[in-house]
Amino acid sequence: MYRLIKLTEANDLRDFMNLACKCRSDVGVHTDHNQIADAKSILGLMALDYDQPVKVVTEDEDFLKKLDKWAVDM
């Protein structure tokens, strides 16, 4: 399962990572440029390009529902 989100500020990135760290499942972040990072790794997240929305991939539906404030409708 996945959800598209847009992170625009450093605080968004920090809040997203903190939320991901509470998730028991793996959480991956995928960009349009075929970059993939572990959502629980601040260094991995900081290496990604956020000019476009990113795809958050996980098996935890409850976690995906918590991403509403960053969600992008496409």
A tleap script that builds the chain and sets N, CA, C and O, in Angstrom:
source leaprc.protein.ff14SB
mol = sequence {
  NMET TYR ARG LEU ILE LYS LEU THR GLU ALA
  ASN ASP LEU ARG ASP PHE MET ASN LEU ALA
  CYS LYS CYS ARG SER ASP VAL GLY VAL HIE
  THR ASP HIE ASN GLN ILE ALA ASP ALA LYS
  SER ILE LEU GLY LEU MET ALA LEU ASP TYR
  ASP GLN PRO VAL LYS VAL VAL THR GLU ASP
  GLU ASP PHE LEU LYS LYS LEU ASP LYS TRP
  ALA VAL ASP CMET
}
set mol.1.N position { 0.838 -1.166 0.000 }
set mol.1.CA position { 0.000 0.000 0.000 }
set mol.1.C position { 0.889 1.237 0.000 }
set mol.1.O position { 2.009 1.219 0.512 }
set mol.2.N position { 0.372 2.300 -0.579 }
set mol.2.CA position { 1.168 3.514 -0.600 }
set mol.2.C position { 0.276 4.750 -0.542 }
set mol.2.O position { -0.942 4.683 -0.705 }
set mol.3.N position { 0.930 5.866 -0.305 }
set mol.3.CA position { 0.240 7.154 -0.279 }
set mol.3.C position { 1.223 8.217 -0.751 }
set mol.3.O position { 2.398 8.186 -0.387 }
set mol.4.N position { 0.745 9.151 -1.557 }
set mol.4.CA position { 1.574 10.261 -2.004 }
set mol.4.C position { 1.480 11.401 -1.007 }
set mol.4.O position { 0.392 11.785 -0.580 }
set mol.5.N position { 2.645 11.938 -0.641 }
set mol.5.CA position { 2.678 13.068 0.285 }
set mol.5.C position { 3.639 14.123 -0.242 }
set mol.5.O position { 4.490 13.840 -1.084 }
set mol.6.N position { 3.492 15.341 0.262 }
set mol.6.CA position { 4.382 16.451 -0.081 }
set mol.6.C position { 4.928 17.029 1.213 }
set mol.6.O position { 4.179 17.544 2.043 }
set mol.7.N position { 6.238 16.940 1.374 }
set mol.7.CA position { 6.917 17.505 2.539 }
set mol.7.C position { 7.615 18.775 2.076 }
set mol.7.O position { 8.462 18.725 1.184 }
set mol.8.N position { 7.269 19.918 2.674 }
set mol.8.CA position { 7.783 21.192 2.175 }
set mol.8.C position { 8.774 21.874 3.105 }
set mol.8.O position { 9.546 22.724 2.660 }
set mol.9.N position { 8.769 21.524 4.375 }
set mol.9.CA position { 9.643 22.194 5.338 }
set mol.9.C position { 10.422 21.162 6.156 }
set mol.9.O position { 10.034 19.997 6.243 }
set mol.10.N position { 11.514 21.609 6.744 }
set mol.10.CA position { 12.340 20.719 7.568 }
set mol.10.C position { 11.535 20.137 8.727 }
set mol.10.O position { 11.726 18.978 9.096 }
set mol.11.N position { 10.645 20.928 9.294 }
set mol.11.CA position { 9.810 20.429 10.395 }
set mol.11.C position { 8.900 19.302 9.929 }
set mol.11.O position { 8.641 18.360 10.678 }
set mol.12.N position { 8.410 19.395 8.684 }
set mol.12.CA position { 7.582 18.320 8.131 }
set mol.12.C position { 8.380 17.024 8.058 }
set mol.12.O position { 7.879 15.953 8.401 }
set mol.13.N position { 9.614 17.131 7.614 }
set mol.13.CA position { 10.478 15.957 7.493 }
set mol.13.C position { 10.726 15.323 8.858 }
set mol.13.O position { 10.654 14.104 9.009 }
set mol.14.N position { 11.015 16.152 9.837 }
set mol.14.CA position { 11.255 15.658 11.203 }
set mol.14.C position { 10.002 14.989 11.760 }
set mol.14.O position { 10.079 13.893 12.315 }
set mol.15.N position { 8.849 15.644 11.616 }
set mol.15.CA position { 7.597 15.091 12.135 }
set mol.15.C position { 7.239 13.780 11.440 }
set mol.15.O position { 6.783 12.834 12.082 }
set mol.16.N position { 7.450 13.730 10.121 }
set mol.16.CA position { 7.177 12.508 9.370 }
set mol.16.C position { 8.067 11.362 9.858 }
set mol.16.O position { 7.583 10.251 10.072 }
set mol.17.N position { 9.366 11.628 10.035 }
set mol.17.CA position { 10.286 10.591 10.497 }
set mol.17.C position { 9.905 10.101 11.892 }
set mol.17.O position { 9.926 8.898 12.151 }
set mol.18.N position { 9.560 11.017 12.787 }
set mol.18.CA position { 9.159 10.621 14.139 }
set mol.18.C position { 7.923 9.733 14.101 }
set mol.18.O position { 7.828 8.767 14.859 }
set mol.19.N position { 6.983 10.050 13.230 }
set mol.19.CA position { 5.786 9.230 13.070 }
set mol.19.C position { 6.158 7.852 12.508 }
set mol.19.O position { 5.641 6.834 12.967 }
set mol.20.N position { 7.042 7.823 11.530 }
set mol.20.CA position { 7.473 6.557 10.928 }
set mol.20.C position { 8.184 5.675 11.950 }
set mol.20.O position { 8.026 4.455 11.930 }
set mol.21.N position { 8.955 6.275 12.831 }
set mol.21.CA position { 9.687 5.503 13.845 }
set mol.21.C position { 8.749 4.789 14.814 }
set mol.21.O position { 9.137 3.797 15.431 }
set mol.22.N position { 7.539 5.277 14.952 }
set mol.22.CA position { 6.555 4.643 15.831 }
set mol.22.C position { 5.819 3.497 15.140 }
set mol.22.O position { 5.110 2.730 15.790 }
set mol.23.N position { 5.986 3.383 13.835 }
set mol.23.CA position { 5.313 2.347 13.050 }
set mol.23.C position { 6.079 1.033 13.190 }
set mol.23.O position { 7.306 1.021 13.091 }
set mol.24.N position { 5.376 -0.060 13.417 }
set mol.24.CA position { 6.029 -1.363 13.576 }
set mol.24.C position { 6.464 -1.964 12.244 }
set mol.24.O position { 7.375 -2.791 12.201 }
set mol.25.N position { 5.820 -1.553 11.169 }
set mol.25.CA position { 6.167 -2.069 9.840 }
set mol.25.C position { 7.292 -1.249 9.221 }
set mol.25.O position { 7.587 -0.140 9.666 }
set mol.26.N position { 7.911 -1.810 8.193 }
set mol.26.CA position { 8.879 -1.046 7.412 }
set mol.26.C position { 8.140 0.057 6.668 }
set mol.26.O position { 6.999 -0.127 6.244 }
set mol.27.N position { 8.795 1.201 6.511 }
set mol.27.CA position { 8.217 2.326 5.778 }
set mol.27.C position { 9.284 2.829 4.816 }
set mol.27.O position { 10.374 3.224 5.230 }
set mol.28.N position { 8.961 2.812 3.541 }
set mol.28.CA position { 9.891 3.297 2.525 }
set mol.28.C position { 9.369 4.561 1.882 }
set mol.28.O position { 8.160 4.776 1.797 }
set mol.29.N position { 10.287 5.397 1.430 }
set mol.29.CA position { 9.935 6.623 0.715 }
set mol.29.C position { 10.576 6.538 -0.665 }
set mol.29.O position { 11.785 6.339 -0.783 }
set mol.30.N position { 9.757 6.691 -1.713 }
set mol.30.CA position { 10.214 6.564 -3.091 }
set mol.30.C position { 9.979 7.884 -3.823 }
set mol.30.O position { 8.922 8.499 -3.680 }
set mol.31.N position { 10.968 8.317 -4.607 }
set mol.31.CA position { 10.821 9.534 -5.406 }
set mol.31.C position { 10.605 9.171 -6.870 }
set mol.31.O position { 10.744 8.012 -7.261 }
set mol.32.N position { 10.263 10.179 -7.677 }
set mol.32.CA position { 10.115 9.980 -9.121 }
set mol.32.C position { 11.443 9.668 -9.797 }
set mol.32.O position { 11.463 9.170 -10.923 }
set mol.33.N position { 12.546 9.954 -9.123 }
set mol.33.CA position { 13.877 9.743 -9.694 }
set mol.33.C position { 14.473 8.405 -9.260 }
set mol.33.O position { 15.690 8.226 -9.272 }
set mol.34.N position { 13.611 7.475 -8.881 }
set mol.34.CA position { 14.023 6.127 -8.462 }
set mol.34.C position { 14.933 6.118 -7.242 }
set mol.34.O position { 15.748 5.209 -7.079 }
set mol.35.N position { 14.799 7.113 -6.396 }
set mol.35.CA position { 15.504 7.124 -5.121 }
set mol.35.C position { 14.591 6.493 -4.078 }
set mol.35.O position { 13.382 6.725 -4.081 }
set mol.36.N position { 15.171 5.695 -3.188 }
set mol.36.CA position { 14.403 5.043 -2.127 }
set mol.36.C position { 15.143 5.239 -0.813 }
set mol.36.O position { 16.365 5.105 -0.752 }
set mol.37.N position { 14.387 5.561 0.247 }
set mol.37.CA position { 14.991 5.727 1.570 }
set mol.37.C position { 14.103 5.082 2.624 }
set mol.37.O position { 12.891 4.959 2.451 }
set mol.38.N position { 14.729 4.677 3.705 }
set mol.38.CA position { 14.024 4.186 4.883 }
set mol.38.C position { 13.452 5.407 5.598 }
set mol.38.O position { 14.198 6.321 5.950 }
set mol.39.N position { 12.153 5.432 5.814 }
set mol.39.CA position { 11.507 6.586 6.451 }
set mol.39.C position { 11.924 6.757 7.906 }
set mol.39.O position { 11.641 7.792 8.510 }
set mol.40.N position { 12.584 5.770 8.470 }
set mol.40.CA position { 13.019 5.850 9.863 }
set mol.40.C position { 14.465 6.342 9.978 }
set mol.40.O position { 15.025 6.380 11.074 }
set mol.41.N position { 15.061 6.716 8.853 }
set mol.41.CA position { 16.452 7.176 8.810 }
set mol.41.C position { 16.496 8.643 8.393 }
set mol.41.O position { 16.175 8.969 7.250 }
set mol.42.N position { 16.886 9.522 9.298 }
set mol.42.CA position { 16.935 10.945 8.972 }
set mol.42.C position { 17.950 11.215 7.868 }
set mol.42.O position { 17.707 12.062 7.009 }
set mol.43.N position { 19.082 10.513 7.871 }
set mol.43.CA position { 20.076 10.717 6.812 }
set mol.43.C position { 19.541 10.274 5.456 }
set mol.43.O position { 19.753 10.947 4.447 }
set mol.44.N position { 18.849 9.146 5.436 }
set mol.44.CA position { 18.248 8.684 4.193 }
set mol.44.C position { 17.209 9.657 3.675 }
set mol.44.O position { 17.161 9.948 2.480 }
set mol.45.N position { 16.382 10.157 4.569 }
set mol.45.CA position { 15.342 11.106 4.171 }
set mol.45.C position { 15.931 12.414 3.665 }
set mol.45.O position { 15.416 12.998 2.711 }
set mol.46.N position { 16.998 12.875 4.289 }
set mol.46.CA position { 17.599 14.148 3.892 }
set mol.46.C position { 18.268 14.064 2.519 }
set mol.46.O position { 18.496 15.092 1.881 }
set mol.47.N position { 18.580 12.865 2.064 }
set mol.47.CA position { 19.235 12.690 0.768 }
set mol.47.C position { 18.257 12.743 -0.404 }
set mol.47.O position { 18.680 12.817 -1.558 }
set mol.48.N position { 16.964 12.706 -0.124 }
set mol.48.CA position { 15.965 12.671 -1.191 }
set mol.48.C position { 15.612 14.065 -1.693 }
set mol.48.O position { 15.839 15.069 -1.018 }
set mol.49.N position { 15.047 14.096 -2.905 }
set mol.49.CA position { 14.581 15.325 -3.542 }
set mol.49.C position { 13.081 15.463 -3.275 }
set mol.49.O position { 12.303 14.572 -3.615 }
set mol.50.N position { 12.680 16.574 -2.673 }
set mol.50.CA position { 11.273 16.778 -2.318 }
set mol.50.C position { 10.599 17.841 -3.174 }
set mol.50.O position { 9.592 18.416 -2.761 }
set mol.51.N position { 11.145 18.114 -4.376 }
set mol.51.CA position { 10.498 19.072 -5.272 }
set mol.51.C position { 9.132 18.562 -5.722 }
set mol.51.O position { 8.214 19.346 -5.963 }
set mol.52.N position { 9.011 17.259 -5.832 }
set mol.52.CA position { 7.760 16.614 -6.222 }
set mol.52.C position { 7.257 15.777 -5.045 }
set mol.52.O position { 8.025 15.466 -4.135 }
set mol.53.N position { 5.983 15.412 -5.057 }
set mol.53.CA position { 5.482 14.515 -4.007 }
set mol.53.C position { 6.259 13.195 -4.011 }
set mol.53.O position { 6.775 12.768 -5.044 }
set mol.54.N position { 6.329 12.568 -2.859 }
set mol.54.CA position { 6.997 11.274 -2.723 }
set mol.54.C position { 5.962 10.208 -2.378 }
set mol.54.O position { 4.893 10.507 -1.846 }
set mol.55.N position { 6.298 8.976 -2.688 }
set mol.55.CA position { 5.411 7.845 -2.413 }
set mol.55.C position { 5.878 7.164 -1.137 }
set mol.55.O position { 7.029 6.738 -1.040 }
set mol.56.N position { 4.989 7.060 -0.159 }
set mol.56.CA position { 5.279 6.366 1.094 }
set mol.56.C position { 4.690 4.962 0.977 }
set mol.56.O position { 3.494 4.800 0.737 }
set mol.57.N position { 5.537 3.956 1.148 }
set mol.57.CA position { 5.130 2.566 0.963 }
set mol.57.C position { 5.266 1.814 2.285 }
set mol.57.O position { 6.324 1.831 2.914 }
set mol.58.N position { 4.180 1.151 2.698 }
set mol.58.CA position { 4.187 0.341 3.913 }
set mol.58.C position { 2.992 -0.605 3.889 }
set mol.58.O position { 2.055 -0.413 3.114 }
set mol.59.N position { 3.030 -1.609 4.725 }
set mol.59.CA position { 1.900 -2.526 4.866 }
set mol.59.C position { 0.938 -2.074 5.967 }
set mol.59.O position { -0.107 -2.694 6.164 }
set mol.60.N position { 1.274 -1.016 6.674 }
set mol.60.CA position { 0.489 -0.535 7.813 }
set mol.60.C position { -0.518 0.531 7.369 }
set mol.60.O position { -0.162 1.699 7.208 }
set mol.61.N position { -1.765 0.126 7.174 }
set mol.61.CA position { -2.812 1.055 6.738 }
set mol.61.C position { -3.042 2.177 7.745 }
set mol.61.O position { -3.296 3.316 7.355 }
set mol.62.N position { -2.955 1.868 9.021 }
set mol.62.CA position { -3.160 2.891 10.050 }
set mol.62.C position { -2.110 3.990 9.947 }
set mol.62.O position { -2.424 5.166 10.133 }
set mol.63.N position { -0.875 3.618 9.655 }
set mol.63.CA position { 0.177 4.619 9.484 }
set mol.63.C position { -0.148 5.534 8.305 }
set mol.63.O position { -0.009 6.753 8.405 }
set mol.64.N position { -0.578 4.948 7.195 }
set mol.64.CA position { -0.895 5.756 6.017 }
set mol.64.C position { -2.014 6.753 6.300 }
set mol.64.O position { -2.015 7.854 5.748 }
set mol.65.N position { -2.952 6.383 7.143 }
set mol.65.CA position { -4.047 7.294 7.499 }
set mol.65.C position { -3.549 8.489 8.305 }
set mol.65.O position { -4.174 9.549 8.293 }
set mol.66.N position { -2.439 8.326 8.998 }
set mol.66.CA position { -1.889 9.408 9.818 }
set mol.66.C position { -1.156 10.459 8.981 }
set mol.66.O position { -0.681 11.456 9.524 }
set mol.67.N position { -1.063 10.250 7.694 }
set mol.67.CA position { -0.334 11.166 6.812 }
set mol.67.C position { -1.234 12.217 6.166 }
set mol.67.O position { -0.815 12.893 5.226 }
set mol.68.N position { -2.445 12.361 6.652 }
set mol.68.CA position { -3.419 13.262 6.036 }
set mol.68.C position { -2.913 14.684 5.832 }
set mol.68.O position { -3.198 15.290 4.799 }
set mol.69.N position { -2.176 15.226 6.785 }
set mol.69.CA position { -1.780 16.635 6.666 }
set mol.69.C position { -0.770 16.869 5.545 }
set mol.69.O position { -0.575 18.009 5.123 }
set mol.70.N position { -0.127 15.808 5.055 }
set mol.70.CA position { 0.819 15.938 3.944 }
set mol.70.C position { 0.292 15.308 2.656 }
set mol.70.O position { 0.981 15.342 1.637 }
set mol.71.N position { -0.899 14.741 2.677 }
set mol.71.CA position { -1.417 13.970 1.546 }
set mol.71.C position { -1.609 14.835 0.303 }
set mol.71.O position { -1.969 16.009 0.380 }
set mol.72.N position { -1.352 14.207 -0.848 }
set mol.72.CA position { -1.528 14.848 -2.146 }
set mol.72.C position { -2.545 14.024 -2.918 }
set mol.72.O position { -2.419 12.802 -3.009 }
set mol.73.N position { -3.540 14.679 -3.468 }
set mol.73.CA position { -4.532 13.990 -4.299 }
set mol.73.C position { -4.057 14.013 -5.743 }
set mol.73.O position { -3.801 15.076 -6.308 }
set mol.74.N position { -3.944 12.834 -6.332 }
set mol.74.CA position { -3.517 12.761 -7.740 }
set mol.74.C position { -4.397 11.806 -8.481 }
set mol.74.O position { -4.210 11.598 -9.680 }
savepdb mol mol.pdb
quit
